[in-house]
Amino acid sequence: MVEPSIEIRRTAERGRSQLGWLDSRHTFSFGRYYDGSQVGFGSLRVLNEDRVTGGGGFDTHGHKDIEILSYVIEGALEHKDSAGNEGVVRAGDVQRMSAGSGIEHSEFNNSRRDPVHFMQIWIVPKVDGLPPGYEQQAFPDEVKRGQLCLIGSHDGRDGSVTIHQDIAVYSSLLDAGDHIRHPMGDGRKAWVQIIRGETSVNQTHMSTGDGAAIEGCEEISLRAVRPTELLMFDMA
């Protein structure tokens, strides 16, 4: 039996990449940033907070056997891939691309002037070699306010995007004083990422950019101190 624990990854401890057009904060090891103690948590492998200047973006590049979620916070992200999928992912949207047996894609800021701010999330799939796939879904503020809104799951339930892994991804917008509880199943763990705001997570204070690895707990308690936007990953 795992002893209850919560380990905080403070925003200042994250890695950082600055490329002129890109300012990226890395919760886990990514690219040239490597920390042997931070190589993921459960099936969660990459959790980057990216800001891309107007007109900037990622040129065409390849991926294989990874589930990639893009969660847009502000602005809009333009997507094109080798499977013929293309579209614009706007604030409040969630995009899921299953790289599977192999895919190439590009991502650019859809504006020549305004920045785009988004979370780039990589999840290891249960099975390698799946056919590449793409999905996009909008989650307006009203379905996230004051509650945990399911935005990604293994079976695509409740209108969430489908992720090929035993994981449930939630988003929430909390006002100061809001308190929500999330029960945890036996043997499951969770990661909570504060996008912006200030919230107590299982009585531990967290603020903008902080993340928490949670194990062995019967439930997760979230109590907002200030208006907060967060993501939570409930995984096997």
C-alpha positions in Angstrom: 0.0 0.0 0.0 1.4 3.4 -1.0 1.6 5.9 1.8 -0.3 9.2 1.2 2.0 11.8 -0.3 2.0 15.1 -2.1 5.2 16.3 -3.8 5.2 19.9 -5.1 7.1 20.9 -8.2 7.3 24.7 -7.8 7.2 26.9 -10.9 10.7 28.2 -10.3 12.1 24.7 -10.4 10.9 24.0 -13.9 13.2 24.0 -16.9 13.1 26.7 -19.5 13.7 27.1 -23.2 13.9 30.6 -24.9 14.2 30.7 -28.6 13.1 34.3 -29.4 9.7 33.3 -30.7 9.2 30.7 -28.0 9.2 30.9 -24.2 8.6 27.4 -22.8 8.6 26.1 -19.2 9.2 22.4 -18.7 7.8 20.5 -15.7 9.6 17.3 -16.9 12.7 16.7 -18.9 12.3 17.9 -22.4 14.6 18.7 -25.3 17.9 20.1 -24.1 16.6 20.3 -20.5 17.3 17.2 -18.5 16.7 16.4 -14.8 17.1 12.7 -13.9 14.6 13.2 -11.1 12.0 14.7 -13.4 11.3 12.4 -16.3 7.5 12.2 -16.0 4.9 10.9 -13.6 3.0 7.7 -14.4 2.0 7.8 -18.0 2.4 11.6 -18.1 5.7 12.4 -19.9 5.7 16.0 -21.0 3.9 19.0 -19.5 5.1 22.2 -21.1 3.7 25.7 -20.8 4.4 27.4 -24.1 4.1 31.0 -25.2 4.6 31.6 -28.9 5.0 35.2 -30.3 2.9 36.4 -33.2 3.8 34.6 -36.4 6.0 32.0 -34.6 5.7 28.3 -34.4 7.0 24.8 -34.8 7.9 23.8 -38.3 6.9 20.3 -39.6 8.4 17.6 -37.4 7.6 14.0 -36.6 6.3 12.0 -33.6 5.7 8.3 -32.9 3.8 6.4 -30.2 2.7 9.3 -28.1 -0.6 11.0 -27.3 -0.3 14.8 -27.6 -2.8 17.2 -26.1 -2.8 20.9 -26.7 -4.8 23.0 -24.2 -5.1 26.6 -25.3 -5.2 29.2 -22.6 -5.0 32.4 -24.6 -4.9 33.0 -28.4 -5.1 30.5 -31.1 -2.9 27.7 -32.5 -2.9 26.6 -36.1 -2.4 22.8 -36.8 -1.6 20.9 -39.9 -0.5 17.2 -40.2 0.5 14.6 -42.7 -2.8 12.7 -42.2 -4.6 15.7 -43.8 -5.9 17.2 -40.5 -5.8 20.9 -40.1 -7.6 23.5 -38.0 -7.3 26.3 -35.5 -7.3 25.5 -31.8 -8.7 28.4 -29.8 -8.8 29.4 -26.2 -10.9 26.8 -24.3 -10.3 24.1 -27.0 -8.5 20.8 -26.5 -6.7 19.0 -29.4 -5.7 15.4 -29.2 -3.2 14.0 -31.8 -2.3 10.3 -31.5 1.1 9.9 -33.2 0.7 6.2 -33.2 2.8 4.5 -36.0 4.1 7.9 -37.1 2.9 11.3 -38.1 4.3 14.7 -39.0 2.8 18.0 -38.1 3.3 21.7 -37.7 1.9 24.2 -35.1 2.0 27.9 -35.6 0.5 30.9 -33.8 -2.6 31.7 -35.8 -2.0 35.4 -35.3 0.8 37.5 -36.8 0.5 40.0 -33.9 -0.9 38.4 -30.7 0.9 35.7 -28.7 -0.6 32.3 -28.1 -0.3 30.6 -24.6 -1.0 26.9 -24.3 -0.1 23.7 -22.5 1.6 21.0 -24.5 1.0 17.6 -22.9 2.4 14.2 -23.9 1.0 10.9 -22.6 2.4 7.5 -23.2 -0.2 5.2 -24.9 -1.1 1.8 -23.6 -0.2 0.2 -27.0 2.4 1.2 -29.6 1.8 1.2 -33.3 -1.8 2.5 -33.3 -3.1 4.3 -36.4 -2.5 8.1 -36.1 -5.6 10.0 -35.0 -6.8 13.5 -34.5 -9.6 15.1 -32.4 -10.6 18.6 -31.3 -13.2 19.6 -28.8 -14.4 23.0 -27.3 -15.0 23.3 -23.5 -16.5 26.7 -22.7 -15.9 28.4 -19.4 -19.3 27.6 -18.1 -18.8 23.8 -18.1 -15.5 24.2 -16.1 -16.5 26.8 -13.6 -16.8 25.6 -10.0 -16.3 21.9 -11.0 -13.9 19.5 -12.6 -14.7 19.1 -16.3 -13.6 15.9 -18.0 -11.7 17.0 -21.1 -9.9 13.7 -21.9 -10.4 10.0 -21.1 -9.7 6.5 -22.4 -13.2 6.1 -23.7 -14.1 9.6 -24.8 -17.0 9.8 -22.3 -19.0 12.9 -21.6 -17.8 14.6 -24.8 -14.1 14.4 -23.8 -11.4 13.7 -26.3 -10.2 10.0 -26.5 -6.8 9.2 -25.1 -5.3 5.7 -25.6 -4.3 5.3 -21.9 -6.0 4.7 -18.6 -6.1 8.4 -17.7 -8.7 11.0 -17.0 -7.8 14.7 -17.7 -9.9 17.4 -16.0 -9.9 21.2 -16.3 -11.4 23.6 -13.8 -12.1 27.3 -13.3 -12.5 28.1 -9.6 -13.5 31.3 -7.9 -12.0 32.3 -4.5 -13.7 30.1 -1.9 -14.7 27.3 -4.2 -14.1 23.9 -2.8 -14.3 20.7 -4.7 -13.4 17.1 -3.9 -12.3 14.3 -6.3 -12.3 10.7 -5.0 -9.4 8.6 -6.0 -9.7 4.9 -6.9 -7.4 2.2 -5.4 -3.9 2.3 -6.8 -4.5 5.5 -8.7 -2.3 8.6 -8.7 -2.8 12.2 -9.8 -1.0 15.3 -11.0 -2.4 18.7 -10.4 -1.1 21.7 -12.4 -2.0 25.2 -11.5 -2.2 27.2 -14.8 -2.9 30.5 -13.0 -4.2 31.5 -9.6 -3.8 30.2 -6.0 -5.3 27.1 -4.6 -4.9 24.7 -1.6 -4.4 21.1 -2.8 -4.9 18.6 0.0 -4.1 21.5 2.4 -0.9 22.3 0.5 -0.7 25.8 -0.9 0.0 26.1 -4.6 0.1 29.0 -7.0 0.6 29.9 -10.7 2.9 27.3 -12.5 3.2 24.9 -9.5 2.5 21.2 -10.0 1.9 18.4 -7.5 2.4 14.6 -7.7 -0.2 12.9 -5.5 -0.2 9.3 -4.5 -1.9 7.1 -1.9 -4.7 9.5 -1.1 -8.4 8.6 -0.9 -9.4 12.0 -2.4 -8.1 15.2 -3.8 -9.4 18.4 -2.1 -9.1 21.7 -4.0 -9.9 24.9 -2.3 -9.3 28.2 -4.3 -7.7 31.0 -2.4 -7.8 33.3 -5.5 -9.5 32.7 -8.9 -7.7 29.7 -10.4 -7.5 27.7 -13.6 -6.0 24.2 -13.3 -5.6 20.8 -14.9 -5.8 17.5 -13.1 -4.6 14.1 -14.4 -6.1 11.0 -12.7 -4.1 7.9 -13.8 -3.4 4.3 -13.1 
